[in-house]
Amino acid sequence: DGDTAKNLLDLLYDPIKAQIVANADVITISIGGNNILKAGKNSFSLIDHQMAEEGTLAFENDYPLIIERIRELNSNAKIVAMTLYNPYNTVSIRYYTDDPKLHEEVKPYVTRINAKILGVEDNNYRVADVYTHFLINYANKGKMGDVTYFYPSALFKFTRDPHPNQTGQNEMVKIH
């Protein structure tokens, strides 16, 4: 929890973690969200663009090094990396009329991070495209509250937390 791409890269140099990676058949990667999460200010109603840019640049630098390090440790393991989703709805719902604007403000950072994730060329590397699935099935329908704690929902608590709820986690498993 809370790890950035740099934190993951550092963990890959820990002897115990390196041995685990070296012995793995399948490696899943879910990283990048925390590189930009802190840019969400005032309960995610404002975006600190400088902070988002810095986190995105750090990810763009660190992610290729993560893949390189994994391949140094294990050249044959299957890698499944997950794209980031944008927690904002693309349509206005009730009290969140600014969210389509915020979706567009966050989109360039998420797009750049996902481009790095999608851009890896490796025969044993696959991408679980959570971004596209959540965009089409939830964000474009004003239903991100169904898969995150970001919006009120009849079934789930509301904390303006962009992390996935259990339904969101279940959807991610299906995509994987």
Helices and strands as residue ranges (DSSP letters): H 5-11, H 15-23, E 26-29, H 33-37, E 40-41, E 46-47, H 49-73, E 78-82, H 99-118, E 125-128, H 130-137, G 139-141, G 144-146, E 148-149, E 161-164, H 166-175
